[in-house]
Every structure is written in C-alpha cells, then in structure tokens.
Amino acid sequence: MSDDKLYESVGNYTKYKLVEMLIDKHLDKKLKSMNAIEQLADDVLNILSVCGLKYYQELKGEFEDETK
C-alpha cells in the first residue's frame, strides 16, 4: 500500500470510529460540565488508541525507515 493510501486509510478509519463513538455515547448529551468534557476527552483518547493499535504494524515500518 502506498504511503498516501495508508495515511488516507488511517485518517478515514479514525474519523469513522470517532463519529461512531460520538453518535453512540454523546449524541443526546450537552457538554454542560467539566465531567462531561473530561468523559468526551477520555472517549476520544480511547478511540485514538484503538485506531493506533490497528495500524501499528503497518506504520511502524514506515517510521523506522525514516529514522535510518
């Protein structure tokens, strides 16, 4: 997979997972309190971790090559 396609795939998957989580957990809620904002931030970080782990192997080789 080319670099551009890989990055596009990572971006699309991450956006999809974030939108999915926002719909499932926060669609009918308002961010009226610090607790709600912190929960949203925790949920976003969790999704970013999941997406990062999904593409870790593919991206690991890309970044190791750049550091050499």
Secondary structure, DSSP 8 states (H G I E B T S, - for coil): --HHHHHHHHHHHHHHHHHHHHHHHHTT----SHHHHHHHHHHHHHHHHHHHHHHHHHHHHHHHHHH-
